[in-house]
């Protein structure tokens, strides 16, 4: 608990140095990430601040939404919450209505941060529900803050409380991808060190795992995508070396996983992989703008499903397997995401709600709508996937909601009154009413 006296000093400090227009700020909060010894907090110059010891508090302006690139979106299994992580070093959890038209920021989970990149999050994964329907773990990775040994670790949070329960050490460079096995026992991680590590969470003892992770090698460049098949018998990896790794994990219980094949066909970096819900087909995409299909059983090519007008940043199948969404990695044009039908590969929908790259996408468990995060203002949009051919701004504002600290025009007006509610701005673009 923060002492009221200390908070007043911090408030004066933030008012002195944070010259932010009130018209642009939705919510400002002061967050102490490291608490010093008792005593007043005084204002200092930027040069002096740079010399402050690590025990000094850090003041964070919290606008209620992300302020940098959003890297990952995850719906909980029951669809009631959406988790977002990104380069602004925060994990945000949003409660979402069943129809996707209303959402509220319910909590923000923070880890240790430092100046520069330290603390940025590039990957996240939620463990599947246990017998009681509880999703116990939230794993995150990227370029963590702290001593050098922690930079490339994986931070394991208790999802319900947000507490950090363990740091998993082993990677020798930044972690870029995480995925829990369907059973929830194993966590797969990968990144810039070109390896995959499989962690056995049943061996978690206190803040450490008392078992060396299984290390998989086979790629020659960074690995940016990871996915398990629905049965857990296959693991797929996407790499900047231009290949897709297909791994046989049927003997994982015996600590045996082998590389079945490095699937070749793409003509550039591969950024994402996704198994069809039936587990028979694997999709991959990346720099060459093509979605390629492979047989999950043996890795044989099934050709190109579709080609997009933009580079692909992410792929995700709808729960029923009839649609696949492709994120946009080639800003500023074209300014849209693409939904393709499966297995026909026809363009089902172009979504133009974002004005820049979109790395993070996720289908809601119902399959009726999905979330996408990105754009110039780092907004998260919730939009329907089945009812329109094109959604964009004033053309067809159908079933979109925006979760963002600042709307596109800087100040949102509802009728004749500005929206200044002290929480994240959540806008239903279908009728421009506040939620």
C-alpha positions in Angstrom: 0.0 0.0 0.0 1.4 3.5 -0.9 1.6 6.1 1.8 -0.6 9.2 1.1 2.4 11.5 1.8 4.6 9.7 -0.7 1.8 9.7 -3.3 1.3 13.5 -3.0 5.1 14.0 -3.6 4.9 11.7 -6.6 1.8 13.5 -7.9 3.7 16.9 -7.8 6.6 15.3 -9.6 4.5 13.9 -12.3 2.7 17.2 -12.8 6.0 19.0 -13.1 7.5 16.8 -15.7 4.6 15.2 -17.6 3.2 18.0 -19.8 0.4 16.1 -21.3 -2.8 17.7 -22.7 -5.8 16.9 -20.5 -7.8 16.6 -23.7 -5.7 13.7 -24.7 -5.4 11.8 -21.4 -8.1 9.4 -20.5 -6.6 8.1 -17.3 -3.3 8.8 -15.5 -2.1 6.7 -12.7 1.2 6.6 -10.9 2.8 3.2 -10.6 5.7 2.5 -8.2 7.7 -0.4 -9.6 10.5 -0.2 -7.1 9.9 1.2 -3.6 12.8 3.1 -2.0 13.5 3.6 1.6 11.1 5.9 3.5 11.5 9.6 2.8 10.2 12.3 0.5 10.4 12.0 -3.3 11.9 15.2 -4.8 11.9 16.5 -8.3 15.2 16.1 -10.1 16.6 17.0 -13.5 16.7 14.4 -16.3 20.5 14.3 -16.1 20.3 13.6 -12.3 17.5 11.1 -12.9 19.7 9.1 -15.2 22.2 8.6 -12.3 19.5 7.4 -9.8 20.1 3.9 -8.4 17.9 1.0 -9.3 16.0 1.4 -6.0 14.5 4.6 -7.3 10.7 4.6 -8.1 9.6 4.9 -11.7 6.6 6.9 -12.6 4.4 5.6 -15.4 1.6 7.4 -17.2 -1.2 4.9 -17.8 -3.6 6.0 -20.4 -5.7 2.9 -20.0 -4.6 1.2 -23.2 -1.4 0.2 -25.1 1.1 2.9 -26.1 3.3 0.8 -28.4 3.1 -2.1 -30.8 0.7 -4.9 -29.6 2.4 -8.2 -30.1 -0.2 -10.8 -28.9 -3.9 -11.2 -28.2 -5.4 -14.1 -26.3 -9.0 -14.9 -25.5 -9.6 -17.0 -22.4 -11.3 -20.3 -23.1 -14.7 -19.1 -21.9 -14.4 -15.9 -24.1 -15.0 -13.6 -21.2 -11.6 -12.0 -21.1 -9.1 -10.8 -23.7 -5.4 -10.6 -22.8 -3.1 -8.2 -24.7 0.7 -7.7 -24.5 3.1 -5.5 -26.3 6.2 -3.2 -26.5 4.9 -0.9 -23.9 5.9 -3.5 -21.3 2.3 -4.1 -20.0 -0.1 -7.0 -19.9 -3.7 -5.8 -20.0 -6.8 -7.9 -19.3 -10.1 -6.8 -20.7 -13.5 -8.2 -19.8 -15.6 -8.6 -23.0 -19.4 -9.0 -23.4 -20.6 -12.1 -25.2 -21.5 -10.2 -28.4 -18.2 -8.4 -28.5 -19.8 -4.9 -28.4 -18.7 -4.0 -24.9 -15.4 -4.3 -23.1 -13.7 -2.8 -20.1 -10.1 -2.8 -18.9 -10.3 -4.8 -15.7 -6.6 -5.1 -14.7 -3.1 -4.4 -15.8 -0.3 -6.8 -14.9 3.2 -5.3 -14.8 6.6 -6.8 -14.4 10.0 -5.1 -13.8 10.8 -2.5 -16.3 13.9 -0.3 -17.2 14.8 2.4 -19.7 14.9 1.5 -23.4 13.8 -1.9 -24.5 14.1 -3.7 -21.2 10.7 -5.0 -20.2 9.2 -5.3 -23.7 7.0 -8.3 -24.3 7.0 -10.1 -27.6 5.2 -13.4 -26.8 2.5 -14.7 -24.5 0.5 -17.9 -24.0 -2.4 -18.9 -21.7 -2.5 -22.5 -20.3 -5.6 -24.5 -21.3 -8.4 -24.9 -18.7 -7.9 -27.5 -16.0 -10.7 -29.8 -14.7 -12.3 -26.9 -12.8 -12.2 -24.7 -15.9 -9.4 -22.5 -14.5 -6.5 -21.3 -16.7 -3.7 -21.2 -14.2 -0.7 -19.9 -16.1 0.1 -16.9 -18.3 3.6 -17.1 -19.8 5.3 -14.1 -21.3 8.7 -13.5 -22.9 10.6 -11.0 -24.9 13.4 -8.7 -23.7 12.8 -8.8 -20.0 14.3 -6.3 -17.5 16.7 -7.2 -14.7 20.2 -8.7 -14.7 21.5 -10.1 -18.0 20.6 -13.7 -16.9 17.0 -12.7 -16.8 16.8 -10.9 -20.2 15.9 -14.0 -22.2 13.9 -15.8 -19.5 10.2 -16.6 -19.6 8.1 -15.0 -16.9 5.4 -17.3 -15.5 2.4 -15.5 -14.0 -0.4 -16.9 -11.9 -3.2 -15.7 -14.3 -5.8 -15.1 -11.6 -3.6 -13.0 -9.3 -1.0 -11.7 -11.8 1.8 -12.7 -9.4 5.1 -13.8 -10.9 5.6 -17.4 -9.9 8.7 -18.4 -11.8 11.4 -17.3 -14.2 12.4 -20.0 -16.7 16.0 -19.6 -17.8 17.6 -21.3 -20.7 17.3 -19.3 -23.9 20.4 -17.3 -25.0 18.5 -14.6 -26.9 15.1 -13.0 -26.9 12.0 -15.2 -26.7 9.6 -14.5 -29.6 7.0 -17.3 -29.4 5.3 -19.3 -26.7 2.6 -22.1 -26.8 1.2 -24.4 -24.2 0.5 -28.0 -25.2 -3.2 -29.1 -25.1 -2.7 -30.9 -21.8 -1.1 -27.8 -20.3 1.8 -29.8 -18.9 4.3 -28.5 -21.5 5.2 -25.0 -22.5 7.0 -24.6 -25.8 9.2 -21.5 -26.2 11.4 -20.3 -29.1 13.1 -17.1 -30.4 16.2 -15.5 -31.7 18.5 -18.3 -30.5 17.0 -20.6 -33.2 16.0 -23.3 -30.7 12.7 -24.6 -29.3 12.6 -25.5 -25.6 9.9 -27.7 -24.0 9.4 -27.0 -20.3 7.6 -29.6 -18.1 5.5 -27.5 -15.7 4.8 -30.6 -13.6 8.4 -30.3 -12.4 7.8 -26.7 -11.1 9.4 -26.4 -7.6 9.0 -23.0 -6.0 10.3 -20.5 -8.5 12.2 -23.0 -10.6 11.6 -26.0 -12.7 13.6 -28.9 -11.4 14.0 -30.4 -14.8 16.1 -29.4 -17.8 13.9 -28.5 -20.8 14.0 -30.6 -23.9 15.9 -28.6 -26.6 14.9 -28.9 -30.3 17.3 -27.7 -33.0 16.9 -27.5 -36.8 16.4 -23.9 -37.8 19.1 -21.6 -39.0 17.4 -18.2 -38.1 15.1 -16.9 -35.5 11.8 -18.7 -34.8 8.8 -16.4 -34.6 5.9 -18.8 -34.6 4.9 -21.9 -32.5 1.7 -24.0 -32.5 0.6 -27.4 -31.3 -2.0 -29.6 -33.0 -5.2 -30.2 -31.2 -4.1 -33.6 -30.0 -0.6 -32.5 -29.1 1.0 -35.0 -31.4 2.6 -32.4 -33.7 4.4 -29.1 -33.1 5.0 -26.6 -35.8 7.5 -23.7 -36.0 7.8 -20.7 -38.3 11.3 -19.3 -39.0 13.0 -16.4 -40.7 15.1 -19.1 -42.5 12.2 -19.4 -44.9 11.1 -22.9 -43.6 8.4 -24.4 -41.5 9.5 -27.0 -38.9 7.2 -30.0 -38.4 8.0 -31.9 -35.2 6.6 -35.3 -34.1 5.7 -35.1 -30.4 3.9 -38.4 -30.0 6.7 -39.7 -27.7 7.0 -36.5 -25.7 6.1 -38.4 -22.4 9.4 -40.3 -23.0 11.2 -37.0 -23.6 11.5 -37.7 -27.3 10.6 -35.2 -30.1 12.1 -35.4 -33.5 12.0 -33.1 -36.5 10.0 -34.8 -39.3 10.8 -32.2 -41.9 11.7 -28.6 -42.7 8.9 -27.7 -45.1 10.1 -25.6 -48.0 8.1 -23.6 -50.4 7.9 -20.0 -49.1 10.2 -17.5 -50.8 10.8 -15.3 -47.8 10.6 -15.2 -44.0 7.9 -17.3 -42.4 6.3 -15.5 -39.6 3.3 -17.6 -38.5 1.9 -21.2 -38.4 -1.6 -22.4 -37.5 -3.1 -25.9 -37.3 -6.6 -26.4 -38.6 -8.9 -27.4 -35.8 -9.2 -30.9 -37.3 -5.4 -31.4 -36.8 -5.0 -32.7 -40.3 -3.8 -29.5 -42.0 -1.1 -26.9 -41.1 -1.1 -23.4 -42.6 1.9 -21.1 -42.8 2.5 -17.5 -44.0 4.9 -14.7 -44.0 6.9 -12.3 -46.3 5.8 -13.8 -49.6 2.1 -13.0 -48.9 1.0 -16.6 -49.5 -0.8 -19.0 -47.2 0.6 -22.4 -47.8 -1.0 -25.7 -46.6 0.8 -28.8 -45.5 -0.3 -32.3 -44.3 0.2 -32.5 -40.6 0.8 -36.2 -40.7 3.8 -36.3 -43.1 4.5 -32.7 -44.1 3.6 -33.1 -47.7 2.6 -29.9 -49.5 -1.0 -29.2 -50.3 -0.2 -26.1 -52.3 -1.2 -22.5 -51.8 -4.6 -21.7 -50.1 -4.6 -18.0 -51.0 -2.5 -15.0 -51.7 -2.9 -11.7 -49.8 -2.2 -8.1 -50.9 0.0 -7.7 -47.8 2.8 -9.6 -46.0 1.4 -11.9 -43.4 2.2 -11.2 -39.7 -0.1 -13.8 -38.1 -2.5 -16.6 -39.0 -5.5 -17.9 -37.0 -8.2 -20.4 -37.9 -11.8 -19.8 -36.7 -12.9 -22.4 -34.2 -15.1 -24.2 -36.8 -12.2 -24.1 -39.3 -14.2 -22.4 -42.0 -12.2 -19.1 -42.0 -8.6 -18.1 -41.5 -7.5 -14.5 -40.7 -4.2 -13.1 -42.0 -2.6 -10.2 -40.1 -0.9 -7.3 -42.0 2.9 -6.9 -41.8 3.4 -4.4 -44.6 2.3 -0.9 -43.6 1.2 1.7 -44.6 -0.6 0.2 -47.6 -2.8 -1.7 -48.0 -4.5 -0.8 -44.7 -6.5 -3.9 -44.1 -6.6 -7.4 -42.8 -7.9 -10.3 -44.8 -10.2 -13.1 -44.0 -10.2 -16.1 -46.3 -12.6 -19.0 -46.5 -11.4 -22.5 -46.0 -10.9 -24.8 -47.9 -11.9 -22.7 -51.0 -9.3 -20.0 -50.3 -11.6 -17.2 -51.5 -11.4 -13.8 -50.0 -14.3 -13.6 -47.5 -13.7 -10.1 -46.0 -11.4 -7.2 -46.0 -11.2 -5.3 -42.8 -9.8 -1.8 -42.9 -10.2 -0.6 -39.4 -6.5 -0.1 -38.7 -4.2 2.5 -40.2 -1.0 0.6 -39.9 0.5 -2.9 -39.3 -1.4 -5.5 -37.3 0.7 -8.2 -35.7 -1.9 -9.6 -33.2 -5.1 -11.3 -34.1 -7.4 -13.7 -32.3 -10.7 -15.4 -32.9 -13.3 -15.4 -30.1 -14.2 -19.0 -29.0 -17.7 -18.5 -30.4 -16.1 -17.9 -33.9 -18.6 -15.1 -34.5 -16.1 -12.2 -34.1 -12.4 -11.6 -33.5 -9.9 -9.1 -32.1 -7.1 -7.4 -33.9 -4.5 -5.1 -32.3 -2.3 -2.5 -34.0 -2.7 0.6 -36.1 -1.3 4.1 -35.6 -3.0 4.5 -32.3 -2.3 0.9 -31.0 -6.0 0.2 -30.7 -7.6 -3.2 -30.3 -10.7 -3.6 -32.5 -13.4 -6.2 -32.0 -15.3 -7.0 -35.2 -17.7 -9.5 -36.7 -16.3 -12.0 -39.1 -19.4 -13.3 -40.8 -21.8 -10.6 -41.8 -20.0 -8.1 -44.0 -17.7 -8.0 -47.1 -15.8 -4.9 -46.1 -15.6 -2.9 -42.8 -13.9 0.4 -42.9 -14.5 3.7 -41.1 -17.6 5.4 -42.4 -18.3 2.8 -45.1 -19.9 0.0 -43.2 -19.5 0.4 -39.5 -20.7 -3.0 -38.5 -20.1 -4.5 -35.1 -16.8 -2.9 -34.3 -15.6 -1.9 -30.9 -12.4 0.0 -30.1 -10.2 -0.5 -27.0 -7.7 2.3 -27.1 -6.4 5.1 -24.9 -6.8 7.7 -27.7 -9.3 7.5 -30.6 -8.1 8.3 -34.1 -9.0 12.0 -33.9 -7.4 12.5 -30.5 -10.7 13.5 -28.8 -13.8 11.4 -29.0 -17.1 13.3 -29.1 -20.5 11.7 -28.6 -23.1 14.0 -29.9 -22.1 17.5 -28.5 -20.2 16.2 -25.5 -16.6 14.9 -25.3 -16.1 11.5 -23.7 -13.8 12.1 -20.7 -14.7 9.0 -18.6 -11.5 8.1 -16.6 -11.0 4.6 -18.1 -9.9 3.2 -21.4 -12.0 4.4 -24.3 -14.2 1.7 -25.7 -16.1 2.9 -28.7 -18.8 1.1 -30.6 -18.2 2.3 -34.1 -21.5 1.1 -35.4 -23.4 3.9 -33.7 -20.6 6.1 -32.2 -22.1 5.8 -28.8 -20.1 5.5 -25.6 -20.1 2.1 -23.9 
